[in-house]
Amino acid sequence: MRVFERRSVLCLWLSLVWLGASGCAIVGPASIRDGRLAYNEAVQVTSDQELLLNIVRLRYRDTPTILQIANIATQLNLEGRLSSSWSILSEDRFSVGGNGIYYERPTISYRPVTGQAFIQQMLEPVANDKLMLLYNAGWPVDTLFGLTVQSISGVQNAPGASGPTPEVDPKFRQFRSVLQAFRDLQRAGQLTIGRKGNKAEMRIGADPGLKKQTDLLYKTLRLRPDAESYEIAQATNPFNRTSITIVPRSLMSTLFFLAQGVEAPEDDIRAERVFTAQFANGKEIDWQQVTGGIFRVRSSTLRPGNSYVSVHYRGTWFFIDDSDLNSKTTFALVSQLFAMQSGNIRNAGPILTLPVGGG
């Protein structure tokens, strides 16, 4: 009997070791493989949804709200249970069994982004240095300037569209022709934006194949054709033909400008929940023409099946089509711009912490 008892104890010990080894060697790494990317994707998707939601809110002249994820913490637990039985009625028989329970207890903290510092960042014009950084990162100049620039050397980019939908004919056609010329030069490697000393400057190449574009820029922006470079100035100087004045928008104005590309459902238009601007002749303004087709948000009563990002608001689905590359590029750019402009805000407001039970 003593030999049998020793064997039983050995079996029990080996079972406990097996359960412990399973928890340390298998469950831990597996939880990282299964959990890390899932949390990463959830943060990315919901951040995109929140940005789109706030753009749609501005179309309806509703108040935008930002709720940051302040912290994500999760606790992983593995519980092992061991059972044994010993029968001596018919013959000595000993059996050992066990099972394990694995569960996760996440805790998520949210922080509302408000306060004077944040509002100031939202209303502060985007610095020209940031525009230069984004340009040299490879963003298309027509998308970048079309989104973030209010005017170039007095040429206006639909200034009324930087707030709630305007009631007057926006000035934009001349600006769009300037942007197209810039884009043609950028594609050919003939447009350079950088620094010379402590000054920002723009260089326009003299490629004979792009003479039409360069002539348009010289005339429209009142530039000297023989200048080696043009200083990017902060204030308009009508007598200085060797500088280009770029007046940037604020982040809030940029979001308002994007909101003009939200296509509201007909029921909301008829009920005057959104405003529809018209030209002086009474014709409805085509905002895709004003914005150069860089951003479009479609609407549907049914959940879209081919969306890049979508949100449900006021009983309607608003979404960016996954095949709309222009809108996807613009959305990615404004996401990056938002991070650059407001990423350093530290809010002292209340934090909402939600322990999410798991089992």
C-alpha positions in Angstrom: 0.0 0.0 0.0 2.9 2.4 0.7 4.2 2.0 -2.8 0.8 2.8 -4.2 0.5 5.8 -2.0 3.9 7.1 -3.1 2.9 6.6 -6.7 -0.4 8.5 -6.1 1.4 11.4 -4.5 3.8 11.5 -7.5 0.9 11.6 -9.9 -0.7 14.4 -8.0 2.6 16.4 -7.9 3.1 15.9 -11.7 -0.5 17.1 -12.4 0.1 20.3 -10.4 3.4 20.9 -12.2 1.6 20.5 -15.6 -1.1 23.0 -14.7 1.4 25.5 -13.5 3.6 25.1 -16.5 0.7 25.5 -18.8 -0.3 28.8 -17.3 3.2 30.3 -17.4 4.5 29.0 -20.7 1.3 29.0 -22.9 -1.4 31.3 -21.6 0.8 34.4 -21.1 2.3 34.6 -24.6 -1.0 33.6 -26.1 -2.8 36.4 -24.3 -0.3 38.9 -25.8 -0.8 37.5 -29.3 -4.6 37.5 -29.1 -5.0 40.7 -27.0 -2.5 43.3 -28.1 -3.6 43.6 -31.7 -7.2 43.4 -30.7 -6.8 46.4 -28.4 -4.7 48.3 -30.9 -7.4 47.8 -33.6 -10.2 48.9 -31.3 -8.3 52.1 -30.4 -7.6 52.9 -34.1 -11.2 52.1 -35.3 -12.9 54.1 -32.5 -10.5 57.1 -32.9 -11.4 57.2 -36.6 -15.1 56.9 -35.7 -14.9 59.8 -33.2 -13.2 62.1 -35.7 -15.8 61.3 -38.4 -18.6 61.8 -35.8 -17.3 65.3 -34.9 -17.1 66.3 -38.6 -20.7 65.2 -39.0 -21.7 67.1 -35.9 -20.3 70.3 -37.4 -22.3 69.7 -40.5 -25.4 69.8 -38.3 -23.9 72.7 -36.2 -23.8 70.5 -33.2 -21.1 70.7 -30.6 -18.1 68.4 -31.2 -16.8 66.4 -28.2 -13.6 64.5 -27.7 -13.2 61.7 -25.2 -9.6 60.4 -25.0 -8.7 57.0 -23.8 -6.5 57.9 -20.8 -5.5 54.4 -19.8 -6.1 50.7 -20.6 -5.1 48.2 -18.0 -6.0 44.5 -18.0 -5.4 41.7 -15.5 -5.1 38.1 -16.8 -6.0 35.3 -14.4 -5.6 31.6 -14.6 -7.2 29.4 -12.0 -6.5 25.6 -11.8 -8.6 23.1 -10.0 -7.4 19.5 -9.2 -9.6 16.6 -8.1 -8.7 13.0 -7.2 -10.6 9.8 -6.3 -9.6 6.5 -4.7 -11.8 3.4 -4.8 -11.0 0.3 -2.7 -14.3 -1.5 -3.0 -13.4 -3.8 -5.9 -9.7 -3.0 -6.4 -7.3 -0.3 -5.6 -7.9 2.5 -8.2 -6.6 6.1 -8.0 -7.5 8.8 -10.5 -6.5 12.5 -10.8 -8.3 15.2 -12.8 -8.0 18.9 -13.3 -9.2 21.9 -15.2 -8.2 25.5 -15.7 -10.2 28.7 -16.0 -8.6 31.7 -17.9 -10.2 35.1 -17.7 -9.4 38.8 -18.3 -10.4 41.8 -16.2 -9.8 45.0 -18.3 -10.1 48.5 -16.8 -10.5 51.4 -19.2 -10.2 55.1 -18.3 -11.7 57.9 -20.4 -10.8 61.6 -20.2 -13.0 64.4 -21.7 -10.8 66.9 -23.6 -11.9 70.4 -22.7 -10.6 73.5 -21.2 -9.0 76.8 -22.3 -5.7 75.2 -23.5 -7.5 72.8 -25.8 -9.9 75.4 -27.2 -6.9 77.7 -27.9 -5.2 74.9 -29.8 -8.3 74.2 -31.8 -8.6 77.9 -32.8 -4.9 78.6 -33.3 -3.8 78.7 -36.9 -1.7 75.8 -38.0 1.9 77.0 -38.1 3.6 77.2 -41.5 6.4 75.0 -40.1 3.9 72.2 -39.7 2.7 72.6 -43.2 6.2 72.5 -44.5 6.9 69.4 -42.4 3.8 67.6 -43.8 4.6 68.7 -47.4 8.1 67.2 -47.1 6.6 64.0 -45.7 5.1 63.5 -49.1 1.5 64.7 -48.7 -0.1 66.0 -52.0 0.2 69.7 -52.0 -3.4 70.2 -53.4 -4.8 68.2 -50.5 -2.6 69.7 -47.9 -3.1 73.4 -48.9 -6.7 72.8 -50.0 -7.5 71.6 -46.5 -5.4 73.8 -44.2 -4.7 77.1 -46.1 -7.1 80.0 -46.1 -5.4 82.1 -48.8 -2.1 82.3 -50.7 -0.9 85.8 -51.5 -4.5 87.1 -51.3 -6.1 84.3 -53.4 -9.0 83.0 -51.3 -9.8 79.4 -50.6 -13.6 79.6 -49.8 -13.0 81.6 -46.6 -16.7 81.3 -45.6 -16.4 77.5 -45.6 -14.1 77.7 -42.6 -17.1 78.0 -40.3 -20.8 77.0 -40.5 -22.0 76.6 -44.1 -21.9 80.1 -45.6 -24.8 81.8 -47.2 -22.8 83.5 -50.0 -21.0 82.4 -53.1 -17.5 81.1 -51.9 -14.5 82.3 -53.7 -12.5 79.3 -54.7 -11.9 78.8 -58.4 -8.7 80.8 -58.7 -7.3 79.1 -55.6 -8.1 75.7 -57.2 -6.2 76.6 -60.3 -3.2 77.7 -58.2 -3.3 74.3 -56.3 -3.4 72.4 -59.6 -0.3 74.2 -60.8 1.5 73.5 -57.5 0.5 69.8 -57.8 1.8 69.5 -61.4 5.1 71.0 -60.3 5.2 68.7 -57.2 4.7 65.6 -59.4 7.6 66.7 -61.6 9.9 67.4 -58.7 9.9 71.1 -59.5 8.3 72.5 -56.3 10.5 72.7 -53.2 9.4 74.0 -49.8 12.1 74.3 -47.1 14.2 76.5 -45.0 17.1 78.8 -45.8 18.6 80.0 -42.5 15.7 80.9 -40.2 13.3 81.7 -43.1 10.9 79.4 -44.9 11.0 79.6 -48.7 9.5 78.1 -51.8 11.4 77.3 -55.0 9.6 76.9 -58.4 11.5 75.1 -61.1 11.9 76.4 -64.6 10.9 73.2 -66.5 9.9 74.3 -70.1 7.3 71.5 -70.1 5.5 73.3 -67.2 5.6 76.8 -68.5 1.8 77.1 -68.5 1.7 76.3 -64.8 4.6 78.5 -63.8 3.2 81.5 -65.8 -0.1 81.1 -64.0 1.6 81.2 -60.7 3.7 84.2 -61.6 0.6 86.1 -62.7 -1.9 85.0 -60.1 0.5 85.3 -57.1 2.2 88.5 -58.5 5.7 86.9 -58.4 8.9 87.9 -60.2 9.7 85.2 -62.7 13.4 85.6 -62.4 13.6 85.2 -58.6 15.7 82.3 -57.3 13.3 81.6 -54.5 10.3 83.1 -52.7 10.1 83.7 -49.0 7.0 82.3 -47.3 5.8 85.4 -45.5 3.4 85.8 -42.5 1.9 89.2 -43.6 0.9 90.5 -47.0 3.2 92.9 -48.7 1.8 93.9 -52.1 5.1 95.6 -53.2 7.3 92.5 -52.5 7.1 90.2 -55.5 9.7 87.8 -54.1 7.5 86.5 -51.2 4.4 84.3 -51.0 2.0 84.9 -48.2 0.3 81.7 -46.8 -2.5 82.3 -44.3 -3.3 78.9 -42.6 -6.6 77.8 -41.1 -7.1 76.7 -37.5 -7.8 73.1 -36.8 -11.4 74.0 -36.0 -11.7 75.8 -39.4 -10.2 72.8 -41.1 -12.9 70.5 -39.6 -15.6 72.9 -40.6 -14.2 73.0 -44.1 -14.3 69.1 -44.2 -17.9 69.2 -42.8 -19.0 70.8 -46.1 -18.3 67.4 -47.7 -20.9 65.6 -45.5 -23.9 64.7 -47.6 -26.9 65.0 -45.3 -30.1 62.9 -46.1 -32.9 64.7 -47.9 -35.2 64.5 -44.9 -32.8 66.5 -42.8 -32.4 69.1 -45.6 -36.1 69.5 -46.0 -36.5 69.7 -42.2 -33.8 72.4 -42.2 -31.7 70.5 -39.8 -28.7 71.4 -42.0 -28.2 74.4 -44.2 -27.9 74.3 -48.0 -26.0 77.1 -49.5 -26.8 78.6 -52.9 -25.2 80.8 -55.5 -26.5 84.2 -56.2 -28.6 82.7 -59.1 -30.3 80.3 -56.7 -28.4 77.2 -57.8 -27.3 74.9 -55.0 -23.5 75.1 -54.3 -21.7 71.8 -55.2 -19.2 71.5 -52.3 -17.3 68.8 -54.0 -16.4 71.4 -56.6 -15.4 73.9 -53.9 -13.2 71.4 -52.0 -11.7 70.0 -55.1 -13.3 66.6 -54.4 -10.8 65.8 -51.6 -13.4 64.7 -49.1 -16.9 63.2 -49.3 -19.0 61.6 -46.5 -22.0 59.6 -47.8 -25.2 58.9 -45.9 -27.4 55.8 -45.8 -30.4 54.6 -43.8 -28.8 51.1 -43.8 -25.4 50.2 -42.4 -22.9 50.4 -45.3 -21.2 47.3 -46.3 -18.1 48.8 -48.0 -17.0 51.5 -45.6 -13.6 52.7 -44.6 -15.0 54.3 -41.4 -18.7 54.8 -40.5 -20.8 56.2 -37.6 -24.5 56.2 -36.8 -25.8 59.6 -35.9 -29.3 61.1 -35.8 -30.8 57.9 -37.2 -28.5 57.9 -40.2 -25.3 56.1 -41.2 -22.5 58.4 -42.3 -19.5 56.8 -44.0 -16.4 57.1 -46.2 -16.5 54.6 -49.0 -13.5 52.2 -48.9 -12.9 52.8 -52.6 -12.8 56.6 -52.2 -9.0 57.1 -52.1 -9.2 60.9 -52.1 -11.4 61.0 -49.0 -9.3 58.3 -47.3 -6.1 60.3 -48.0 -7.7 63.5 -46.7 -9.0 61.7 -43.6 -5.6 60.3 -42.8 -4.0 63.7 -43.2 -6.5 65.5 -40.9 -5.9 62.7 -38.3 -2.2 63.3 -38.4 -2.8 67.1 -38.3 -5.1 66.7 -35.3 -2.4 64.7 -33.5 0.2 67.3 -34.2 -2.0 70.3 -33.2 -3.6 68.9 -30.0 -1.5 65.8 -29.0 0.3 67.6 -26.2 -2.9 68.8 -24.4 -3.0 67.6 -20.8 -6.5 67.9 -19.4 -7.3 68.3 -15.7 -10.9 67.3 -16.1 -12.6 64.3 -14.6 -11.6 60.8 -15.6 -14.2 58.1 -16.1 -12.9 54.6 -15.2 -14.8 51.5 -16.2 -13.9 48.1 -14.8 -15.1 45.6 -17.4 -15.8 42.2 -15.9 -14.6 39.1 -17.7 -15.3 35.5 -17.3 
